[in-house]
Amino acid sequence: MIVINANGSNGETSFSFAVTGDIEHTPYLGSQVGTIDGSAVEGTIESGCDASEFSGEITNVRLAGNADVDVEYDVR
């Protein structure tokens, strides 16, 4: 699972990443702001969280802003 956490951050954070397997939004923390296109996600978040479950490896990560990123492998 990868969580982009903008709670307590100052301003907007844009993010994108891709995975080598499958990816889907998860209701974990209740927010789904990122847009999934195949095996890639991109979005902008100002508060709250975006959480996605994935398989494979994370590739092509881009984060611009002050949000935190938490990655946990093998949570499915």
N, CA, C and O atoms as a DFTB+ gen file, in Angstrom:
304 C
 N C O
     1  1       0.848      -1.167       0.000
     2  2       0.000       0.000       0.000
     3  2       0.895       1.233       0.000
     4  3       1.936       1.259       0.656
     5  1       0.482       2.243      -0.736
     6  2       1.170       3.528      -0.712
     7  2       0.148       4.587      -0.309
     8  3      -0.955       4.650      -0.852
     9  1       0.540       5.414       0.654
    10  2      -0.333       6.468       1.171
    11  2       0.364       7.807       0.987
    12  3       1.484       8.000       1.459
    13  1      -0.297       8.728       0.302
    14  2       0.160      10.115       0.200
    15  2      -0.637      10.866       1.262
    16  3      -1.857      10.990       1.147
    17  1       0.035      11.364       2.286
    18  2      -0.622      11.966       3.441
    19  2      -0.335      13.466       3.489
    20  3       0.788      13.887       3.767
    21  1      -1.366      14.262       3.214
    22  2      -1.220      15.720       3.216
    23  2      -1.774      16.352       4.493
    24  3      -1.808      17.578       4.605
    25  1      -2.201      15.544       5.446
    26  2      -2.678      16.096       6.714
    27  2      -1.541      16.845       7.401
    28  3      -0.463      16.289       7.610
    29  1      -1.779      18.078       7.744
    30  2      -0.770      18.886       8.415
    31  2       0.274      19.488       7.490
    32  3       1.158      20.210       7.951
    33  1       0.192      19.207       6.201
    34  2       1.151      19.813       5.279
    35  2       0.664      21.207       4.904
    36  3      -0.512      21.537       5.058
    37  1       1.565      21.988       4.425
    38  2       1.261      23.364       4.076
    39  2       1.155      23.487       2.566
    40  3       2.167      23.381       1.874
    41  1      -0.037      23.705       2.037
    42  2      -0.202      23.891       0.596
    43  2      -0.478      22.605      -0.139
    44  3      -0.728      21.555       0.453
    45  1      -0.426      22.723      -1.446
    46  2      -0.791      21.648      -2.352
    47  2       0.406      20.757      -2.669
    48  3       1.534      21.239      -2.773
    49  1       0.158      19.459      -2.821
    50  2       1.184      18.512      -3.234
    51  2       0.686      17.770      -4.464
    52  3      -0.423      17.235      -4.464
    53  1       1.497      17.736      -5.505
    54  2       1.163      16.916      -6.670
    55  2       2.037      15.665      -6.615
    56  3       3.172      15.699      -6.139
    57  1       1.485      14.572      -7.109
    58  2       2.209      13.304      -7.037
    59  2       1.880      12.442      -8.241
    60  3       0.827      12.584      -8.862
    61  1       2.793      11.556      -8.554
    62  2       2.553      10.527      -9.555
    63  2       3.516       9.385      -9.285
    64  3       4.621       9.584      -8.780
    65  1       3.079       8.202      -9.628
    66  2       3.933       7.029      -9.537
    67  2       3.327       5.927     -10.401
    68  3       2.157       5.986     -10.778
    69  1       4.127       4.946     -10.699
    70  2       3.672       3.787     -11.456
    71  2       4.129       2.536     -10.722
    72  3       5.029       2.591      -9.883
    73  1       3.510       1.423     -11.039
    74  2       3.898       0.140     -10.459
    75  2       4.071      -0.878     -11.572
    76  3       3.559      -0.699     -12.678
    77  1       4.793      -1.942     -11.273
    78  2       5.021      -2.973     -12.281
    79  2       3.884      -3.992     -12.334
    80  3       3.839      -4.824     -13.240
    81  1       2.967      -3.931     -11.372
    82  2       1.824      -4.848     -11.339
    83  2       0.511      -4.092     -11.434
    84  3       0.364      -3.177     -12.244
    85  1      -0.436      -4.483     -10.601
    86  2      -1.765      -3.875     -10.572
    87  2      -1.851      -2.828      -9.473
    88  3      -1.086      -2.859      -8.509
    89  1      -2.793      -1.899      -9.627
    90  2      -3.010      -0.880      -8.602
    91  2      -4.496      -0.556      -8.530
    92  3      -5.193      -0.541      -9.545
    93  1      -4.973      -0.296      -7.306
    94  2      -6.358       0.107      -7.114
    95  2      -6.466       0.953      -5.855
    96  3      -5.674       0.812      -4.923
    97  1      -7.464       1.838      -5.844
    98  2      -7.709       2.634      -4.648
    99  2      -8.168       1.729      -3.521
   100  3      -8.775       0.685      -3.757
   101  1      -7.880       2.129      -2.317
   102  2      -8.340       1.409      -1.141
   103  2      -9.099       2.386      -0.255
   104  3      -8.761       3.570      -0.229
   105  1     -10.105       1.931       0.464
   106  2     -10.837       2.829       1.355
   107  2     -10.051       3.213       2.609
   108  3     -10.547       3.974       3.440
   109  1      -8.839       2.697       2.752
   110  2      -8.003       3.027       3.899
   111  2      -7.855       4.548       4.004
   112  3      -7.417       5.189       3.048
   113  1      -8.197       5.103       5.088
   114  2      -8.166       6.543       5.373
   115  2      -9.203       7.337       4.584
   116  3      -9.254       8.560       4.710
   117  1     -10.021       6.683       3.782
   118  2     -11.197       7.309       3.189
   119  2     -11.036       8.187       1.969
   120  3     -12.048       8.646       1.439
   121  1      -9.840       8.453       1.489
   122  2      -9.700       9.391       0.384
   123  2      -9.179       8.699      -0.866
   124  3      -8.354       7.789      -0.784
   125  1      -9.663       9.134      -2.019
   126  2      -9.235       8.576      -3.295
   127  2      -9.101       9.707      -4.311
   128  3      -9.891       9.793      -5.251
   129  1      -8.123      10.558      -4.131
   130  2      -7.999      11.726      -5.004
   131  2      -7.175      11.466      -6.255
   132  3      -7.317      12.192      -7.239
   133  1      -6.331      10.464      -6.246
   134  2      -5.500      10.188      -7.412
   135  2      -6.290       9.533      -8.529
   136  3      -7.266       8.826      -8.278
   137  1      -5.869       9.769      -9.756
   138  2      -6.493       9.172     -10.929
   139  2      -5.632       8.003     -11.390
   140  3      -4.435       8.159     -11.632
   141  1      -6.247       6.837     -11.508
   142  2      -5.531       5.641     -11.959
   143  2      -5.709       5.488     -13.462
   144  3      -6.823       5.551     -13.981
   145  1      -4.585       5.284     -14.155
   146  2      -4.600       5.030     -15.597
   147  2      -3.693       3.827     -15.845
   148  3      -2.473       3.970     -15.924
   149  1      -4.287       2.652     -15.964
   150  2      -3.493       1.433     -16.115
   151  2      -2.748       1.123     -14.837
   152  3      -3.366       0.840     -13.810
   153  1      -1.425       1.171     -14.885
   154  2      -0.615       0.889     -13.699
   155  2       0.034       2.159     -13.141
   156  3       1.032       2.081     -12.424
   157  1      -0.531       3.329     -13.468
   158  2       0.015       4.609     -12.996
   159  2      -1.060       5.412     -12.270
   160  3      -2.251       5.288     -12.556
   161  1      -0.615       6.233     -11.332
   162  2      -1.506       7.109     -10.566
   163  2      -0.928       8.510     -10.595
   164  3       0.288       8.691     -10.523
   165  1      -1.806       9.506     -10.701
   166  2      -1.361      10.885     -10.542
   167  2      -2.486      11.680      -9.909
   168  3      -3.662      11.352     -10.062
   169  1      -2.106      12.732      -9.194
   170  2      -3.112      13.553      -8.549
   171  2      -2.510      14.738      -7.838
   172  3      -1.294      14.931      -7.819
   173  1      -3.393      15.528      -7.253
   174  2      -3.014      16.688      -6.459
   175  2      -3.840      16.637      -5.184
   176  3      -5.043      16.379      -5.219
   177  1      -3.185      16.884      -4.065
   178  2      -3.858      16.799      -2.776
   179  2      -3.431      17.981      -1.916
   180  3      -2.258      18.353      -1.885
   181  1      -4.402      18.564      -1.218
   182  2      -4.114      19.696      -0.348
   183  2      -4.278      19.332       1.128
   184  3      -3.593      19.875       1.994
   185  1      -5.199      18.401       1.398
   186  2      -5.388      17.881       2.754
   187  2      -5.933      16.465       2.633
   188  3      -6.428      16.076       1.575
   189  1      -5.844      15.708       3.695
   190  2      -6.305      14.332       3.663
   191  2      -5.257      13.399       3.100
   192  3      -4.066      13.711       3.089
   193  1      -5.718      12.243       2.629
   194  2      -4.809      11.200       2.154
   195  2      -5.315      10.582       0.862
   196  3      -6.508      10.626       0.559
   197  1      -4.400      10.013       0.114
   198  2      -4.726       9.165      -1.020
   199  2      -4.031       7.835      -0.775
   200  3      -2.818       7.799      -0.571
   201  1      -4.789       6.738      -0.792
   202  2      -4.227       5.424      -0.511
   203  2      -4.528       4.469      -1.656
   204  3      -5.646       4.427      -2.169
   205  1      -3.519       3.705      -2.048
   206  2      -3.671       2.730      -3.126
   207  2      -2.965       1.439      -2.747
   208  3      -1.867       1.462      -2.191
   209  1      -3.600       0.313      -3.051
   210  2      -2.959      -0.984      -2.911
   211  2      -2.358      -1.354      -4.257
   212  3      -2.927      -1.045      -5.304
   213  1      -1.202      -2.019      -4.228
   214  2      -0.536      -2.343      -5.483
   215  2       0.198      -3.666      -5.364
   216  3       0.463      -4.160      -4.268
   217  1       0.518      -4.224      -6.520
   218  2       1.408      -5.382      -6.583
   219  2       2.614      -4.990      -7.418
   220  3       2.552      -4.057      -8.219
   221  1       3.695      -5.701      -7.226
   222  2       4.916      -5.397      -7.957
   223  2       5.745      -4.334      -7.251
   224  3       5.657      -4.163      -6.035
   225  1       6.532      -3.641      -8.016
   226  2       7.431      -2.604      -7.507
   227  2       6.931      -1.225      -7.909
   228  3       6.260      -1.074      -8.930
   229  1       7.256      -0.231      -7.112
   230  2       6.924       1.163      -7.430
   231  2       8.020       1.727      -8.322
   232  3       9.208       1.543      -8.056
   233  1       7.607       2.421      -9.390
   234  2       8.565       3.041     -10.306
   235  2       8.118       4.470     -10.608
   236  3       6.975       4.842     -10.343
   237  1       9.009       5.247     -11.151
   238  2       8.696       6.597     -11.645
   239  2       7.942       7.466     -10.640
   240  3       6.876       7.997     -10.952
   241  1       8.489       7.610      -9.448
   242  2       7.842       8.394      -8.397
   243  2       8.161       9.873      -8.573
   244  3       9.309      10.248      -8.815
   245  1       7.120      10.718      -8.446
   246  2       7.296      12.171      -8.457
   247  2       6.409      12.751      -7.360
   248  3       5.214      12.463      -7.300
   249  1       7.000      13.563      -6.501
   250  2       6.272      14.219      -5.421
   251  2       6.751      15.662      -5.356
   252  3       7.942      15.915      -5.178
   253  1       5.826      16.608      -5.500
   254  2       6.162      18.029      -5.439
   255  2       5.259      18.673      -4.400
   256  3       4.078      18.911      -4.654
   257  1       5.817      18.954      -3.228
   258  2       5.056      19.531      -2.130
   259  2       5.516      18.948      -0.810
   260  3       6.578      18.330      -0.727
   261  1       4.708      19.150       0.225
   262  2       5.118      18.774       1.577
   263  2       4.411      17.554       2.145
   264  3       4.566      17.276       3.334
   265  1       3.656      16.825       1.367
   266  2       2.966      15.636       1.875
   267  2       3.974      14.542       2.231
   268  3       5.074      14.490       1.682
   269  1       3.580      13.675       3.155
   270  2       4.383      12.514       3.525
   271  2       3.968      11.327       2.667
   272  3       2.834      11.258       2.192
   273  1       4.892      10.398       2.476
   274  2       4.614       9.174       1.724
   275  2       4.945       7.993       2.611
   276  3       6.028       7.930       3.194
   277  1       4.011       7.053       2.715
   278  2       4.222       5.839       3.486
   279  2       3.995       4.658       2.552
   280  3       2.962       4.583       1.888
   281  1       4.946       3.741       2.496
   282  2       4.847       2.561       1.636
   283  2       4.944       1.324       2.505
   284  3       5.857       1.195       3.321
   285  1       3.989       0.406       2.325
   286  2       4.009      -0.882       3.010
   287  2       3.831      -1.961       1.953
   288  3       2.874      -1.936       1.179
   289  1       4.754      -2.903       1.929
   290  2       4.694      -4.014       0.969
   291  2       3.955      -5.201       1.584
   292  3       3.939      -5.370       2.803
   293  1       3.350      -6.012       0.733
   294  2       2.687      -7.263       1.123
   295  2       1.567      -7.072       2.135
   296  3       1.473      -7.831       3.099
   297  1       0.718      -6.073       1.933
   298  2      -0.413      -5.864       2.846
   299  2      -1.711      -6.447       2.307
   300  3      -2.719      -6.409       3.012
   301  1      -1.733      -6.970       1.121
   302  2      -2.945      -7.580       0.541
   303  2      -3.203      -8.925       1.134
   304  3      -4.177      -9.584       0.768
